């Protein structure tokens, strides 16, 4: 019995939620704080819906207390012939400047959902050259569905044809309530297509890390443009970097280097960098020395033009330690 | 031995769970289409949804149980994490080898051939993607465009869906080409690395690797700060303009009403 409890204790020590996970949970709850809406089948109509939440969260979700930035952008572009979409452009630029893709890694409920699905114990599809190329699909969707379709055809292309948040939170969440049973008859081919896509994304997210974020999310694509300008996130000191590639190897996103447009600033790479070249932006101002994730204790020995880490003490190597929840 | 056994058990269970996950996912999709197909629009009712999805309730609950068992197996049979392997990209390897090689070239000119091959491949891929993009733009901008789709099945399609149907094959082709090019380029880089390493091994060609130049960080930081300040000012100005011209109230109006397109009503 003692052994069993000891195992549970060790498991909890290695798997307890990280700060990032806790922030993600709080953000998801705060973004959908209108719990009453899930019971009465009505969406929130309070003043906070003047503001956009930073992550992807359908404003037709019964729990949503803010507007979706992507949906608002498409709507504003649909009206662009009569009104300059200044407000939403300004909001997105502010989010990008402040947080960039840190939003994806820390605040987006859809990202949280995918990370939790990925924890299901199945074989996983690793990143490769193909996934790196496919990661540019979200830019194609951004241009085609988020910009061109709303401007030319006054149709919110991404919301209407792709968005899984809308299907799950709005479609299933809203229409699944008894109060909205009467609207079920209006469902047709569009909902069938979107629900099929939702199931494919959910199943795919079990095998592919952040499948939607990496390949389909135009909001992530937009925030990716601010990767160098964002105030928060991880940064790489190129003078300390030895190009050993451990950070890229550990990262589950399709990055070429830490902090590029694919990086969601989860911070997993900070612990493995042997030369402490990766830190949080503003860490000198905001963090004490012991709050920065400790790097692996490794030596770097150059071997014929390539760099390979040699662990000082293999048992203490942090990459074998706690699994970042 | 214990670790190997644990890996085997977890691997086998993972494969079984993966297959079952696909089956359950397929069941969801099949049931949805079974509701939709018989009558097209208007076939969704609380009764039909409850009936079709209760048929697959047992497999779904079994899947949930299988997931929980998978988690329990992970606790009961822990395995140590594999250490991530450092990998210096072929691009960095080429830079380092090229810097060490006097003249930066091999005597046979094979490295140059590989570089030319990569450039040609890159250009071909860029042209193919540009062609696909142009066709896509033409389809999107041509107001009279009508797609060749089965009107009996897709009776509810409109101008937008017509175009999206036509764009998908071009998009797939462009991405398939780009993925193929990425692998071919990587193969070419690896061959060039081997060529340069073989050249370095020859006598008299080895040069000391130059020290990595220090990045000019101070000037970069100033530029980034200026761009941040300018963008922040522009963003704040846009927000104010947006509030004044009614953009914010437009966002509010959209957010407090159900977005029928978002939830699948069209």
Interface residues (C-beta under 8 A of the other chain):
Chain A: X7 X8 X11 X43 X44 X45 X47 X49 X50 X52 X58 X59 X60 X64 X66 X67 X68 X71 X72 X75 X76 X79 X83 X84 X85 X86 X87 X88 X89 X90 X91 X93 X94 X97 X120 X121 X122 X123 X129 X130 X132 X133 X134 X136 X137 X140 X144 X148 X149 X152 X153 X155 X156 X157 X159 X160 X161 X163 X166 X167 X170 X171 X174 X175 X178 X181 X183 X184 X185 X186 X187 X188 X189 X190 X191 X192 X194 X195 X196 X199 X200 X202 X203 X206 X207 X228 X229 X231 X238 X239 X243 X244 X245 X246 X248 X249 X250 X256 X272 X304 X305 X306 X307 X308 X309 X311 X317 X319 X320 X323
Chain B: X10 X11 X13 X14 X15 X17 X18 X21 X22 X25 X28 X29 X32 X33 X35 X36 X40 X41 X42 X44 X45 X46 X49 X67 X70 X71 X73 X74 X75 X78 X80 X81 X83 X84 X85 X86 X87 X88 X89 X92 X93 X96 X97 X100 X136 X140 X141 X154 X156 X159 X160 X164 X167 X171 X175 X178 X179 X182 X183 X186 X197 X209 X212 X214 X215 X217 X224 X227 X228 X231 X232 X234 X235 X236 X237 X238 X239 X240 X241 X242 X243 X245 X246 X247 X248 X249 X250 X251 X252 X254 X255 X256 X257 X258 X259 X260 X261 X262 X263 X264 X265 X266
